[in-house]
Amino acid sequence: MKLSIPLLGLSGQVPFSLNSAGLRSPASPQANMAVNDAFALKGGNDTFSPRDLVGLGRPGSAVANYIGDLALVPFSKYSFEDKKNYKSIFIVSLDNGDIKPLQISLEKGGDTFWLADRTIANVADGELYALDIVFDGAEVSLQAGGFKPQLVGKFPTTTSTNFRYNVESSLLVFSDYVYEDGNLSTVKQQDDEWEARGTTAYVYDTTYERHWDEWQGPKRPQLFSVSLSSKENNWKLGDEFNSPLRGTKHYSPVEPFGGLDDFDISSTHILYTAKDPELPYAWHTKQNVYIVQIEGDSKPKELTSGRQGAIHSPVFNTAGTKAAWLELDKDGYESDRAKIVIYDLEKEVRFTVTQGWDRSPDSLTFSKDDTFIYLTAGDEAKVKVFALPVAPTPSQSTTHPRLDAKYSIPVSLTSKRASSDVQVLPNGRLLFSQSSFTSPKNAFIISDLPSIQSAILEGNSDALSGLTPTRLTDFVKEELEGKYLDEGEEFWFKGAHHRDIQGWALKPKGWTPDEAKKWPVVLLIHGGPQGAWEDQWSTRWNPNVFANQGYFVIMINPTGSTTFGQEFTDAIAEDWGGKPFLDMINGWKHALQKYPEIDADRAVAAGASWGGYAINWIQGHPEFGFDFKALIAHDGVFDSTYNGYSTDELYFFNHEWGGRPWESKSKKLSEKMSPSNYVHKWSTPQLLIHGSKDYRLPETESIGAFHALQQLGIPSRLVIFPDENHWVLSHGNSLKWHYEVFRWFAQFV
């Protein structure tokens, strides 16, 4: 059933009382706000609604087995009836996309990974199970008798995760949280002692005291190894857990988002990245790369130069003779350009290969014969798959080797959407996952890599022009059948300093090219600020949900956005309220001219993080001329000076605002560009949303802005999620978030 949004006039204006969010608002500041208690989100068989987004199945990235004929894909789906998120995996044929994938439910959730070509491991609640798969080339199935996993063994804790298994050495490497002694076997005892300490106090002598969404306790993540072998298909987990990082003060994966992409294993060694243990974490991003014997029989050896910033995606080549990683130059700047560094382990020579390439890779892997590196990288608001021949090792370590262009400028193999998690398969194929504005992740294959590699080495770009990846999966096809999903249209315009700026437009459900109907419009502003609106699926800020609620959607990638070159990304530092807004003003005018069906008198805007800063900045600058009728700021900066003291990762503020908050340059910038200094010019109705566990931008940023709006008598509402961080992740909270967002906009447009 399709439900319309009533248009409200002045006759509908009433002061707020206790509302559906459980919040009580005073009557006086709301005297000029129309309230619609009968508001309902649009829905229907052909409408992609917020409920559809929240309840839609969520596929992860495909991970192939060792011979490359099957892949497992993590999958989750939320049940509104049970109020529960159900976890499962799909087993997908990589040779024949017509073979129906096998879905296996995981009652306890947990981690899954390949043990052998027909055996999957599942670790949940500290227990490791093995499950055999049958594949005859025509059907994927379980062994006769159905789901009969074998209990292989138990881990000392229930928090082990990030599993990598090496078939050759029969060793399993994983991460877990341990106390300072690095002893996995005593964690449970120390947990009990910590809980029984007789107080709830946390005491800190160094940062971090809290990070992302957690107060930092006495445990940190480290890597461990254990034997995991099979005899006549009877698996056995060893009882001796090796701790190769014990006593090093190396904590890996790197919190809060590090995982499998922070380490790799060969048959003999672990390659990993960790924050520099000698530097304060909160105002340094410097990470080092280390190599250590897999069972911890030797001390770790550092492979980095000591003059770098953050590190991502360390990987071994197939032979274990080279390592590669993504390295940022600047310590203290998390959005610096990532460059590919190769370390020849035999010659002990380190060299940078993409010094002259103005893009930042996201992940990388070696080809099976170690002659190529395959990677993903953002390029003009798409995330593409690239290939790069491995350069000959120079005679000595260098950041600027003299390389032929074919060894330093990657060649793109895809041209649109958002690709991730590349994996080279036997028989000359490449597996990767890809999403877009119209679909969550699916698995794709690029075949005939030998021909592609030959064309690249010969400089024959014409041979790659017709390259078309093969799509293997379509997990949510039935759920999206008949739903309106706009693919998005790119537009370009001149921004600050006459630079070409890119944006996206998504047309609302019901739009037709020949109709004269006018549509309300929403400008969505991305966070970061070093981020971008890319052609990829989102479960949080999904532009097609806005389009299906009847809004023409405009998204602009202004100064500071990624994927358009490092100079463009860097240009927002110390200029948050400057060039990006010249870009958005010009882009807004361009969109209104290009799309006459937009009703400029029914325009609204929303943004999160830096996008929330942008909303607060627009509030205080009516001279920009946007004339928005309502605004929404999610987890945004209100007072930049306060943020410089209260945020968890202090290096971010120090870089973006030219120094620490008490220093002269930073103070002058905050005086000029903090939204709190322009509250006297605020006038637009505004909704503020914040998570109480957001330690990147504490909830008092939104509370402070809300207090200002209330005292000014400007229609305003505050929505607090006590259990959410910088993002809204809970399925129920996500639906509530969408309800409040669209209810707010509906009152004014």
N, C-alpha and C positions, 0 to 999 in steps of 0.2 A: 504494500500500500504506500502510495506517495503522499507525504505530509508536507504541506506548505508552511512557510514561515510567515506569520501574520505581520503586516506592516502597522506599526503603532503610531498613533498621534498623541497630541498633548492630552487628550481626554483620558488616556491610559496611565497618566503619571501618578504614582503613589510612592510614598516612602517605603524603604525596606523594613521588613521585620525578620524574624528567624527564617532562613531560607534553606533550600535543599542541601546546601553544603554544611549546614549547622553553624553558620556565621551570623552574628547579629550586627547590623549596621545602624548607626544613628539616623534619624529621619532628616535632619536639616541638610546635610551635604547631598542627599539624594532627591531633594525636592524637585529637581529639574530632570529626573531620569525616568524614562518610561520603563515599566516593568511588565513582563508578560509571563504570568505563572503557567500559561498553557503552552509554552514553547515546546516544540518537539523537533528532533533532528529529522531531516529528510531521509526517507528509506524507500525500499521497493525492489522488485526483482531486477530492474535495470540500473539501480543506483548503487554505487560503491560508497557505502556509508561508514561512519566511524565504527559501528558495530561490526561491519564486514571486515574492516582493517584489523580490529582487535582479535576477532575470531578466526582470521585467515591462517591457514597452515604456514609455518615458517621454516623453510628448508635452509640448511647450512651448506657448506662447501663440500664438494665431492672429494673423497680420498680413495685413491686406487690401491688395489692389492699389488703384490710384488711382480706378478707376470702381466699385469695391466689389462685383465679381461673383466674385472668387476670393480665397482667402487661402492663405498658406503657413504651415505648422506644423512647426517643428523636431521631430525625433523621434530617440531613441536607444534601442538595445536591446543588452544584454550577452549575449555568447555564452559559456557555460561551457566548451564544447568548445574554442573558440579562445582563451579568456581575453582577449577583446577587446570593446570597446564600439563597436558599429557606428552610424554617424550617417547620417541621411537627412532628407528633408523630404517632407511630404504637401502636395499642392495640392488644396484643398477648394473646392467650389462653394458660394457664399454665397446662391444663389438657389434651390437645390434640394438638400435634404439626402439625397435618394435617389440622387444621382449618386455613383458610387464614387470616392473620392479617389485621386489619382495619387501613388504613392510613388516618389521619386527618390533613389537611393543616392548618398551623398557619400563617395567613397573616402578623401579626405583630410580630411574634416570641414570645418572653417572656418565662416565667417559667410555667411548668405544674406539677400538683401533684394531688393525689387522695383526694377527699372530702368524698366519700362514695364508696361502692363496685361497684356502677354503675354510679358514678358521678366524672367527672374530672374538676379541676379548671385550668384556664389559666389566668395568670396575665401579661398584656402587657400595657405599657404606663400608668401605675398607675391604670388601671381598672381591676377588678376581674370578670371573667365570669365563669359560671358553665355550663357544657355540660353533658347530660345524654347519657349513652351507653346502648345498648340492647344486651344481650347475653343469648341465649336459649340452650347453650350446643353444638350447631352445627354451629352457625354463630355469628360473632361479627358485629354489625351494629349500626347505629344511629337511633334515634326514627323516626317514620314515619314523613316525611316532611323534613328530612335531617338535615343539620347543623343549629341549632337554639339555640345558646348559650344564657343563661340568664345573664344579667348584674346584678351582685350581689352588687357591691359597688365600691367606689374609695378610693385610699390611698392618704395621703397628698402630696406625691411626685410621680415622675415617676421612681424612682430608687430603689424601694423596691424589694428584691430578697431573695433567700435562705429560702423557705417556708417549715415549718413543721406544720402539723395539727394534733391535738389530738381529736379524735372522742368522747372520754369519757367526756372531759371537754368542748368541743366545743370552743376551743381556738386555734388561729392561731399564731404561732411565726415566725418572719422573721427578716431580717437585713436591715438596711438602713443607709445612710450617714447623719450625723447630725453635727451641730456645737458644741462648747464646752459645751453649756447649755443642750445638749441632748434632746432638744425639737423638736419633729418631726413636730409639727403643724406650727412652725415658719421658717422652712427650706426655703420655697419658698421666703418669705420676705427677709431673710438673704442672699439668693442667689442673689436677685436683688440688694441689697445693696453692696454686694461684687463686682458684675459686674460693678456697677456705682461708684466705689471708686475713679475713676479718675486717676488710674495708673495701670500699668501691673506688678509692682514690687512684688516679694515675699521676705519676710524677715524672717530669721531663727535665733533662739538662741540655738536650739538643733537639733541633727540629728533625723530622716532622713530629709534632705532637698529634696532629690529625691529618689525614690525607684522603682526598677525594670524598669518601663517605664513611670513614672509620677512624675512631680514636686509635692511635697506634699502641698496641700492647707489647708484651715482651718477646713475641715470636716474629720470625722473618722467614721468607721462602728460600730454600736451598735445593740443590739437585742431589739425587741419590741414584744408586744402581743396585740391581739384584739379578741373580740368574733366573732365567725362565726357559725351561727346556722341555722337549717332548720326546717320549720314547713310545713308539707304536701308538701315536696319537693320544697318549696319556700325558697331559701337561703337568708340570710341577714347578711351583714358585719356591725359590730358595729362601732360607731363613736368615741369611747374613746380608744385611743392608749396608752397602758401602756409602761413605760420606766424603766424596772427593773435595768438597768445598769447606769442610770443617776446619775451623781455626783461621780462615782467610778473611773473614768479614766481607766476603762476596755474597751478595744476596741476589739470586736469580731464580725465576724470572723477575724482571724489574716491575715493581708495583707502580700504579694500580692496574695497568692493562696488559702487562707482559704475560706471555703464555708460551706456546710451542714456537713462536717466532723469535724467541730470545735464546734458543739453543739448538744445536744439531748434534748428531752422534755419528761416528764411524764405528767400525768393529773394535777399535782400540781406544778411541778418545772422545771426549766431549768438548765441543766448541760452544762458548757461551759469552754473553755480555752481562755486565753488572755495573752498577754505579761505582764511581771511584770512591773507595772506602776512606780516603784521606780528606774528602771535601764535604762540607755541610750540604746535605741533600736538597734542602729547601731553596737555596739560591745558586745551585749548580746543576747543569744537565749532563755533565761529563760522564760518559760511560767508557769502560775499557772492554776489549775483547781478550779472552783467555782461552787457552787450550790445556786440558788436563787429562791424564790417563783415566780411562773410564771407571776403573775400580779404585781410584784414589791412591795408587802406589807411588805417585810423584806429586810435587807441588805444581800448582798452575803456573803457566808461562804466559806473560802478557804479549800480545801480538800487535797492539796499537802503538802509535808513536808517542802518546802522552800529550799531544797537542790537538785534541779533537773535542767535539761536543757529544751529543747523543749518538747512540749506535742502534741499528735495527737489523734484523734478519741475518744473523750469522749462519753460513751454510758451508758444508764440506762439498768438494766435488766427489764424483763417484769413486775414484781411486783413493781418496783420502790424502792426496798429495798437495792439494790447494784448498784454501779457505777464502771465502768472500763475505763481505758485509756491506751494509749501507751506513755511511759515516757523514755526520754533520760537522762542519768546521768549528762553529762558534759555541763555546761553553756558555750556557745561560740563555740560549735562544732555541726553542724547541721546533721552530718552523723554518730553520735554515735549510738550504738546499741539500738534499741527500745525494751523496756520490757513491758509486760502486768502487770499493777497494778490494784488491786481490792480494792474498798473501801466499807466496810460494813456500810451502812448508819444507821442501827439500833444499832450496837455495837460501831460505830465510830472507827473502826479499819481498817488500810490501810496496804496492804501487796503485795509484788512483787511475781509473780508466775512463771515467765520464766527466773529467774536469771541464770540458768545453760544452757539455750538453745541458741546456737550461731547463731541465725537468727533474723531478724528484721521484725516483722509484719507490714503490711500496713494499715489494717483496721480490725475491729472486731465487733461481735454482739452476743447477748445471744440467746440461744435456747428458745422456747416458755415456757418450764417448768423451765428455769433458771438453769439447771443442767450442761449445756455445754456452752462453748464459741466457736464460729466458726470464723475463721480469714483467711486472705491471707498473704503470706510472700514469698519473693524471696528465691529460693534455687537452686544454681548452674545454673543460667541464665534462670530459669523458675520461674513463679509466681504460687504457688500452693495454694489450699484450704486445711486448716488444721482444726482439731477438738481437743478441750482440755476440759476435765472435770473441773468443777468449784470446787476448793479446799475448804475444811472446813475453816471457819474463825478462825485464831489463836487468842490467848488470848490477844495479844497486837500488836501494829503496828510494822512491821519489813520489811526490804528489803531482808532478808535471812531466810524465814520460813523453817522449816523442813517438806518437802513435799515428798510424794511418787512420783516416776517418772511419774506416769500416770497423776498427777496434774501439772506437770512442763514442760513436753516435749510434744508439740503438735504432733498429728498423721496426716500425709498427706492423703488426700482423692483424690487428682489428682496428675499427675506425669509429665505433659508437658504443653506447651503453657503458656499463661499469664492470670490468673484469677483475677477478681476484684469484688467488691461490692456484697458481700455475704448477703443474706437475708433469714432468716428462715421463712418458710411458715407453716400454719396449716397442719394437716394430715401427719406430719413427712417428710417434704421435704425441700430442700435447693435450693434456686435460686441464680445463680451467672452469671456473664458475662465473656466471654473469647475471646481473640484474639490470633493470631499467625503470623508467617512470611507470611502466605498465605491468611489471612482473617482478616477483621476488626471485631469488637465485635459482638458476638451473645449470645443469652440467653441459659443457660443450667440448668438442674434440676438434683439433686441427690435425690433419693427416699429412703424410708425405713430407716430414721434416727434412730428410736428406735433400730433396729438390729445393726446398725453401732455403736451406743453409747454403747450397751451391749458388743459388741466385744472389744471395746477399754477398757472398764472397766475391762473386763476379761483378757486383754492382749493377745487376739486372733488375731494376725495380719494376719493370713492366711485367715480369714473370709473377709478381706478387699482387698485381692489380685485381685479379679475379678471385683472390683467396676468400673462401666462404667457410667459416666454421660450421660443423654439424651439431645441431642441437639434439641432446640425448634425452632430456627429461622435460616434463611440464607438470610439476607436482600439483599446482592449484588451478589447473585449467578448468575443471568442473566448477570450482567455487567462484571463479571469475567469469564464467560463461554468461554472456548477455549484459555484463556490467559495463557502464560507460567508463572508459579509461583513455585519457588523451595522451598522445605520445610526446607532447611538448614541441614547441617551435622555437628555434633559436632566432634571436635578433641581435644586431650589432649597432652601436652608435658611438659618437664621439664624447668622451668624458673629460676629466681634468687633463690639462696640458695637451688636449686634442688627441688623446690616446684612444684607440679602439677598445670599447668595453662590450662584453657579452652579457646577454640575459636570456631568460626563458619566458615564454607565455604558454599557459594552458587554458584552453577555452572551457567554459562551463557546460555542464550537461544541459542539453536542449539547444545549444548554439547551432545555428545554421549560417552559412556564408552569405545568403541573400536576404536574410531577415533584418529588419531595421530595429529590432528590439534592443534596448539598452540593458546592460548588466552591471550589477555592483562589482567592485574590484577590490582585491586584497593584494597589498605589497608584502611579500614575505622576505625578511632580512636574515641572512645566515649568521651563524656565530663564528667563533674562532678568536680574533677576527680573521686569522689565517685559515680559511676554509673556503668552500665553494658549494654552490648548488650544482650538483652533477646529475647526469642522466642515470640515476640509480634509485632503487626502491628504498623506502624508509618506513619504519613502523612507528615513527614519532611525528615527524613533520612531512606528511605525505601530501604533495600538492594536489593529487587527484581527489583526495577527500574534500579539500576546499572547493575544487571545481564541481564536485557532485552535490555540494550544498548550495550551488547556484552562483559561485563567485568566479569571475575572470581572474586568473592568478598570474601575477607578475613577479618574477624572481630575477634579481640583478646581481652580477658578480663584480662588485666595485673594487677599487684600489684596496689591496690587502688580501684579495682572493688568491687561492692557490691554483695551480695547473696552467697559469698564463705567464710563467717565467718568474725567476726569483726577484728580479728588480721590482716587479709589480707587487709581489707578496711583501717585500720588505718596506714598501713605500708607505704603509699605514703606521709604522712605528713612530711614536711621538707626534702623530697627526690623526688621532682617532676621530676628531670632529671636523676634519678638513676635507682632503681630496675625496674620501669615500662618499661624502654627501654631495659634492659637486657631480660625481658620477651618477648618484641616484637621482638627483634633481634632473639632470639631462636625460637619464634613462626613463624617468617617469614622463617627462614631456614627450619623448620619442614614442613611448608606448601609447599614450593618449592620442597621438597623431596617427600612428600606424594602425591602431585598432579603434575606429570610431564607434564601435558597439559598446565600448566601455563608458559607463555613466560616471563621470568625474565627480558628480555631486553625491555619489554613494560609494566613497572610497574609504577603506580602512587599512590598517597595517599591523603586522605582528612580527616579533622577533625574539630570539632567545640568546642568552649569554652576551656576546658582543652585539647581537641583534637586539637584545634587551636594552643595552646601552644606547643603541641607535634610536630606539623608540623614545627613551627618556630624553635624548638629545633633540630629537624632532619636536618633542613637547615644548622645549624652551626656545625653539627657533621658528616661530610662525612665518618669518620672512622667507623660509624655504619655499613656501607656496604649495605644499602638498594638499592642504585643506582636508586632512583626514577627519572623518566624523567620529571615529573611535580607534583606540590603540590598545594593544596587548603586549606587555613585557613579561617574558618568562625568564626568571633567574638572571636578571640584568644588572649592570652596574648603575648605581645611583650616585654614589659619592666615591670618586676615584681615589682620593687620599685614604679614606677608610679602607677601601679594598686593598691598597698597598700594604696595610698593616695586617689585615685579617685573612687574606687568602692563604691557601696552604702552600702553593708553589710560588714562592716569593720571586724567583727568577723571572717569571712571566711579567709581573708588574715592573720590575726593575728594568727590563729590556724595553717594554712598550712605552713607559713613561719617562725614560731618560735618566733613571736613577732611583734610589730609595726615596720613600715618600717625604722624608724630612730634608732632602737635599735640594739645593737651590733650583736646578733645572726642572726637576720633577714637580716641585711646588708651583713654579710658574705655569707649567703645562696643566696641572690640575686646576689652578685658578682659572685658566682659560677654557679648559675642555671638560670639566666635571659637570654632569647634568645638574647636580644639586645646587650649583651656583646660578641657575637660571629658572628656579622654581617660580619666581615672581612673574614669569611669562607663560606659565602653564595654563591651559584652558580646555584641553580636549578630554572627553571621557576616557578613562583608562582602567583596564583590568590588569592586575598584577598577580602572577602565579609563582610560587617558590616551593622548593623542597627543603625540609628542615635538616636533612642530612647532606645538604650541598655545602661542602667546605671549600670549594673553589670560589664561590660567591655566596657568602653566608646569607641566610634568609632576612637578616636585618636590612639588607639593601632594598628589598621590596617592601618591607614593613615601613622603612623610612620614607620611601616614595608614597606609600599609601597614606601615611600620616599627613604628609604635605598636601596631597590631593583632598583629603577629608577636611583639613582646616581651611583650605581654599574654597570649599563648597563645590568642588568639581565632581561630577558623577564618577564613582570609582568603586571597585570591588577588589578584595584580596582573597585569593584561594591558596591555602597552605596544605601541602602534603607532608605530614610529619615523618613518613617512612620513605620518602624519595630523596634521591641525590640531585645532581645537576640535570638529570634526565627523569622522565616519568616512565618507569619500567613495568610496574604492576599493571596487569590487564584491566582490572577494575578501575584503577586510578586513571588509566589512559582514556577509558570511555568517559569518565567524569571530566577529564581535561577537555576533551572535544565538546562535551555538552556545554561547559562553561564558556569556551571560546566562541562557539557559534551562537549561543544564547546572547552573549554580550554584543557581538556584531549585529545581530538581528534587531536589537533594540534601537539601533541608530541608522541603519541603512535598509 
